[in-house]
Amino acid sequence: MPLGKADGGRDAVHAATVYQVKFTLRHAGAGGEDSAWNTRDFDLQVSTDGSSWTTVVPARGNTADVSNHPVSASGRYVRLKVPQQDRGIG
């Protein structure tokens, strides 16, 4: 799926077709980094117009190196939103 601009210029995946997907996120620990750097909180969001977003996966307190999330939603755009980017460094 192509990357497009939505919501004031933010990157989002733009799909001309509706897909049923399983969202898999590989965090820092899956890439050999310290698992303490894993993304703890994130939202997978969908939109039909690129400006009004619906959260379909609200993940909080994640500790897994790889997290799998089945998604049952439709939309034209998909984005991953990380509310706070804190890597626990200094």
FENTA-V64393 format. One record per residue. N is the residue number from 1. SS is DSSP state (@ for helix, = for strand, . for the rest). NEAR is the number of other C-alpha atoms within 8 Angstrom. Layout:
n->[N	N]
ss->[SS	SS]
near->[NEAR	NEAR]
This chain:
n->[1	2	3	4	5	6	7	8	9	10	11	12	13	14	15	16	17	18	19	20	21	22	23	24	25	26	27	28	29	30	31	32	33	34	35	36	37	38	39	40	41	42	43	44	45	46	47	48	49	50	51	52	53	54	55	56	57	58	59	60	61	62	63	64	65	66	67	68	69	70	71	72	73	74	75	76	77	78	79	80	81	82	83	84	85	86	87	88	89	90]
ss->[.	=	=	=	=	=	.	.	.	=	=	=	=	=	.	.	.	.	.	.	=	=	=	=	=	=	.	@	@	@	@	.	.	.	@	@	@	.	.	.	.	=	=	=	=	=	=	.	.	.	.	.	.	=	=	=	=	=	=	.	.	.	.	.	.	=	=	=	=	=	=	.	.	.	.	.	=	=	=	=	=	.	.	.	.	.	.	.	.	.]
near->[5	6	8	8	10	10	8	6	6	7	9	12	11	11	10	5	5	8	5	8	7	8	8	8	7	10	14	13	14	10	7	6	8	8	12	8	12	14	11	9	12	12	13	12	13	15	14	10	7	11	8	8	9	7	9	11	9	9	9	7	6	10	9	8	11	10	10	8	8	7	10	7	7	10	10	14	13	12	10	9	8	9	7	5	6	6	7	6	4	2]
